[in-house]
Amino acid sequence: MSDTQKVGVLVLGGGPGGYVAAIRCGQLGLDTVLVEADRLGGTCLIRGCIPSKAMIHAAATYETMTQAASVGAYGIRLKSAPELNMAETVRWKDGIVDRLNGGVAALLKRAKVRVISGYGRFSNARTCHVTTADGEIVIEADHVILATGSVPVELPFLPFGGKVISSTEALALTEVPARLVVVGAGYIGLELGIAYAKMGAQVTVVEAMDRILPLYDAKLVEPVRKWLNAHGVTLHLEAKALGAEGEGLAIETKAGERLILPADQILVTVGRRPAITGWGLEEMAVAMDGRFVRVDDRCATSSHNVWAIGDLVGEPMLAHKASAQGEMVAEIIAGKRRRFDPVAVPAVCFTEPEIVSVGAGPDTPDTVTGVFLFAANGRALSMDAGEEGGFVRVIARADTHRILGVQAVGRHISELVSTFTMAIETGLVLEDVAGIIHAHPTLGEAFHEASLKALGHAIHI
């Protein structure tokens, strides 16, 4: 006989949206249960954002040491080439994941959230049957927060298995593949492709569109393209992947030529889709918006007291958006008046060099633009990051000078994205940024100088 529990709030999914929602519910005194079939932290912590950044860091360290052993760098030389033990690197990465996973569990416990490990499936809008190792538990909730996240898109002619892998498997390889073919030149494919290129793989990228990172403008992407060319990464743009064949991947090039690209691993990164199957969505009578669950500006679905957040409800499919929505929904359930209406949601691409983008782009009408190159920034030059084409671009209204968007590309530029976002969210104008004393020498001075440039009187360019 199933055990039945009645709760105030049931959260399905323990990723960055779900666990944040559950913690905030607990902090607000709501009787809260979180159901998670896998490990706490979701895709971002377990097999996405965090492990990929760990691998990217390890790859950069290995590349620097390899350079020091061959041609030298900054007067530093190693007498022998470094050795990469990929299995040890993966264990180090897993240690970081384990630590953060344990931290999430501790935070939930401190907030008095009950965590049930098992597979949840809804029989109606607010009744969930959870299959656990000890049997079935039935949970009846006053409020339900759906936070099931997303999964990699699988191509029908390149099903996952064998040498065809998703980003999940790419982060768990215990050996660096000699030949890696990446299908899809979006941020996931290029982040991992660049990391493996630094670790010694011969990387080839196949992209159906006419350029890499198509969601970003061409000038922002150009430094990344130059890095790929300089480091021997082969690009096949406007090319169509046909399927695994023989020892590699069959493609059709822009010219109509059919090629077989040799590959030890084929990494498919053509996007992600919301995880809408397997947990009873069809029993909940919620309206859909294409492949996503339809919500209003409070993340309320069409079913009373059922909420949905994160990748489940649409683009941008980003962890920090999910967390913000989760916190908001918890406060709404507790009686606060909230709505999800950010001025801008920042996006970061951890390529080489890194790219960030917040708010309006360069084609926005009736705006002024200021660009400052890292080639003129002392801190960038002191990190050997001034000659790779990096810059900060500020876009503001022509009449009021209110900052509408900031884009940047350069080494470690991701650390400035919160500053850019805050400037837009708080309604700063160019004169505000221009009037702030920025510490020297820092990369942040480029934001100051770009704002001055937009006003017509940059100092250092």
N, C-alpha and C positions, 0 to 999 in steps of 0.2 A: 504494500500500500504506500502511495506517495506521501511524503511529508509536505504539508501546505503551510506556507509562511505568508503573512500579510505585512507589507512594508509601505513606508511613505514614498520612497523613490527607488526604482530599479534602474540601474545603468547597465546596458549591454555593451561590453567592450571596454578593455582596460588600456587603451592607447592614450596618446596625449590629450585627446578630447574627453574620453570617458573617465580616466582617473582624475583629471583636474575637476571635472564636473562632480565626481563623487566626493573628492576632498572638500570642495567648497560647500556641498550639501551638508557634509558632516560638520564643518565649521559653523554652519548656520543652524545646527541643532536638528536637522532632518534625519529621520530614520532611513538609512540608506544601505542598499546592498549593491555590490558590483559583481557582475558575472563575466568571467573571462575564461575562454577555452584554452588559451595558450599562456604565455608568460606576461606578467604585468609590464606595461610600457609600450605594447603594440609594435607595429611595423617600425616606427621611427626609432625607438630605443633598441629593439631586439635585432632587426634585420634591415635597417634603413639609415636614417640620418646619422645616428651616433656611430655605429660600426663603420660606416663608409668614411666618416671623417677621421676615424682612427687609422684606417687603412691608407687614406690619403696622406696623413702625417707621416706614417711609417715609410711610405713610398718616397716622399720628399726627402726624408733623412737619408735613405739609401742612395738616392740620386746624388745628393750633395757629397756623400762619402765616396761614391764611385768616381765622381768628377775629381775629387781631391787625389784619388789614386792614379788617375790617368794624366790629365793636363795640369792639375793643381788648381787651387782657388784661394784668392786673398792671401797668397803667400803660404798657404797650408798645403802640405803634401802628405799622403799616406804611402808607406813603403810597399803595401800590397793592397789588392782590391778587397772590398768588404764582401762578406758572405751573407747571403739572405736565406734564412731558414723559415720558409713560409708557414710551416706548421707552428713554430714558436710565435710568429707574428700574429697568427690567428688566435692562439691561446692568450696573448696579451690583449688583443681586441676583445675577446670573450670575457676577460677579467673586468674590463671597463663596463661592458654590458651587464655582467653579474652584479657589480657594485651599484649601478644605477637602478637595476631591477629590484635589488634589496632595499634601496632607498625609497622607491615608490611604495613598496609594501609597508615600510615603516611609517611613511606619511599617511597612508590610508588607515593604518591601525591607530595612529595618534588622533585622527579625525573621527574615530569610532565608526568607520565604515566596515561592514562585514563583506569579506571577499569570498565568493564561491567559485571554486575551480571546476568548470564543466561547460558543456555545450548547451546553450539556451535556445529554445524554440518556442515561439509564441503560438498559442491556440486562439487567442483573440487579442484585442488591442492592449490589454494590461494583465494578461495571464501568461506566464512563461514557465515552461517545463524544462528543468535543467537536469541533464544527464551527468552525474558525477561518478567518481570511482566507487562510491558507497550506495549508489542507487539514484532514483529520481527525486528531485525536489520541485514542488510547484510553488511559484511565487506569484502572489496577487498584489499589484502595486497601485497606489493612488496616482503616481506619475511614472512615466517610462521615458528614459533618455536613450535614444538609439545612437550608438557610437561605434559602428562595426568597421569603419575604415574602408580600405580599398585593397585591391590585389593587382599584381602585374597583368597586363593584357597579353594574352597568348595568341599568336598567329596560327590560324588553322593549318597552314602549310609548314609551320615550324613549331610543332608542339613541344612543350618542355619535356626533357628527358634525355639521358645520355649526354652527348656533347652540347646539346641545346639547353642553355641555362637562363634563369632570370637573375635579377640583382641579388636575390636571396642566396643562391648558390655561389654567385661570384664573390660574395663576402665570406665564403667558407672554404674556398679552394686551399688545399694544403701544399700545392705546388703552383708556381707561376707558369701558365701555358706558354709554350714557345710561340704559338701563333693564335692570336685572339681576334675574332671578327665580331664587331659590335654592330647590331642592326638597330638603327635609331640614333640620331645625333642630337637628342635633347640633353637636358642637364644630367640625368642619371647615367646615360650611356657615356657621355664625355667625361664625367667625374671619374667613373670606374675605368674607362679606357685610358685616360691620362695616367691614373695611378698605376695601372699594369704596365704601361709604356715605361714609366720611371723605374719599375722593378725588372725591366728587361724583356718584356714580351714584345713581339712584333705585332703591332695593332693596326687593324684595318677597320674603317668605319663606313657603313652603308646607310645612306639617307635618301628618302624618296623626294624630299624637297630640294630646292636649289642652293641651300646654304645650311650650315650648322646652326644650332640654337635658334631656330626660326622665331621663337617668341620674343627675342631681343633684336634691337635694331642693328644694322650692319656695322656701324662704327664701334658699337659696344663689343661686338663679337670679334672684330678684326684682330686684336691682340691674341686671342685664343687660337684663331686660325693660323696666325704666324707661328705660334708655339708648336702646333701640330705639325706644320710643314718642316720646321727646323729640327724636330725630333723624330722624323721619319714615319709619322703616322699617315697612312694612306687614306685618302678620302675618295669615296665614290658618291658624288651628289647626283640628284635626279636619277637614282638607280633603284631598281626593284629587286628585292630579295625573292627568290623563287622557291627555295627549300634546300634542306641538307642533301648533299649528293657526294658520294664517294668520300674523299678525305676533306671535304670542306663545304662551302656554301655556294650554291648556284645563284647568280644574279644576272639581271639584264641592265646594261649600262644605258646612259643617256643616248648614246649613238645607236642603240639597238643590238649591241654585241652581247653575246652570252658568254659569261666567264664563270670559272670555278675558283673561288678564293680559298686557298688552303687554310684549314682551321683545326686547332686542337680543341678549342671551345668556341661556341657561337653564343654570344650574349645578346639576348633580345630585350631591348628597352624602348618599346614603342608607346609607352604610356601606362597608366593605371586606370582601373575602373572601380566604381563603388562596389563594395561587398554586399550585395542585396539578396543573395540566394543562401538557402540552407538554414535560416533561422526564423522562418515563418512570416516574412514581410507580407506575403499574399493574404494572410489571415487577419491583418491589422487594419484594413480599410483605410490606408493612407494614400493620398493622391501622389502621382509621380510627375516629374518634369523631365521627360526623356528618360535617361538612365538613372537620374538622381531622384531622391525623395524631395518632394516639394515642401518648402517651409516659408513662413513669413519672416518679417524682420526681427522676430523674437525667437526664431528657430522652432516655432510651433508647427506641427503637421496638421493635416485636415482632420485627424482623429483627436478628440478632446483629451487633454493632458498627456499627449504623446509628443515628444520633442525629438528632433534629430539634429546632429551636429557633424562637423568635420567633412571628410571626403565623401560621406554619404549624401551630402546636400549640394555639392557643386564645386566649381572652381572658385578660387584657387585651391588646389588640393595640397594644403600645407599644414604642418603640425601646429604652428603657432596660431593659425586661424582656428583650428579645432579647439585648442586650449582656451582661446578667448571666448568662443561660443559656449564651451562647456561651463566656464565660470559664470557667464551671463545667464544661462538657463537656470543654473542652481539658484541664483539670486532672484530670478523671476518666480520660481517655485516658492521661494521663501517670502514672497510678497513685495519685493522691490520692483520698481519700474525701470526696465532696461530695454534696449533694442540694439541690434547689431547693425551699426552704421558707421564703420570706420572710414575716415577720409582716404586712407591708403593702407594696403597690406604689403609689407616688404617681401621681396623675393631675392634669394641668394643662390648663386651658382658657384660651387666650389671647384671650378676648373683651374687651369693654369694659364693666365692669372685668374683670380676670382672676379665675379661679376655681381653687382647688386643693382636693383632697380626698385624704386618706390614712386608711386603716383604717376603723374602725366608724363607722356613721352615727348620726343623732340618734334613731332609733327603737330602738336597742339596749336591751334590758331591763336592769334592775338597774345603772343607770349614773347618774352625776351629770354635769351639763353647765354649763359656764361660757362666756358670750359677752361679748366686749368690742367695742364699736363704734369704728370709725375716726373717728367724729365727736368722740371724746374723746381722740384721739391727736394730739399736737402735730406729729409728722412728717407725718402724713397731711394735716392742715390746711395745713401749710406748702407742700405740693405740690398744693393745691387738690383733694385727694382725700378730704376728710372728710365731704362732704355727699352722696355718691353711694350711701350705704347699705351701705358695706363693713363687715365684721366678721371677727373670729376666733372660732371655736367649738372648745372643747376638751371631749372626752368621755372620762370615766374610770370605772373600776369603782367602784361605791358603797362596797364594803367595803374594798378595798385602796388605792383611788385610783390604781391603775395606769392610765396613759394608753392608751386603746384607739383613739382616732381624733381627727383634727383636720381641720376644714374652714374655709376662709376665702375671702372675696371682697373684692377691692380692687385699687387700682392697684399694680403691681409686686409683688403678693403671691406671684407665682411664685418670687421669689428666696428666700422663706422655706420653701419646701416641703421642702428637704433637712433643715432644722432640725426640722420637724414629723415627718418620717419617722424621723430619728435618735432622737427622743424615744420613738417607739413601738417601734422595733427594739431599743433598748437597755433597754427596760422601765422607763423613768422613771415616777415617780409625781408627782402634782400638787405635792407638797411639794418635790420636786427642782427643778421649774421655778420655783416660787414663791421658792425660796431662792437662785436664781442672780441676780446683779446684771446687769440688761440695760442696755446703753448707751442714753443719752438724748441727743437725740431720734431714735428709730428706730421703724420699723414693728414690729420684734421685741418692743417693749414690750407690744404687744397680746396676744402669746402669754403673757407674764408675767401681765398683768392678767386674762386669761380664766381662767388657772389659779387665780389668787387668788379670782376670782368663784366658781369651782366649789367652792372651800374655804369660801366664805361671807364673805370679807372683802376684796373688791376695794377698791383705794385711790381710783382716779380715775373711778369710775362709781357 
